Amino acid sequence: MRVLQKLLFAVVMIAGLAVAASAQKDGQDRPPKDPPVVNPGTKPRPTPQPTPPKKPNYALVISDLGVTRYTV
């Protein structure tokens, strides 16, 4: 019984691999000789969004406090 299971498994595996190989063979199409060209037209570029000013982090604030405190 175990031999029949292994034999059936081997036959099913070989059939599955054959189907997978034929599917890959059909899927290998060549690209067209003249690919289509996409012309974006003459649209004006969008205006860039203004960047908000960066907030100082706490290390900079602490260092500024320390520098002003000890300078004469």
Contacts in CASP RR format, 6 or more apart in sequence:
PFRMAT RR
TARGET T0000
AUTHOR 0000-0000-0000
METHOD contacts of the structure
MODEL  1
MRVLQKLLFAVVMIAGLAVAASAQKDGQDRPPKDPPVVNPGTKPRPTPQP
TPPKKPNYALVISDLGVTRYTV
56 64 0 8 1.000
END
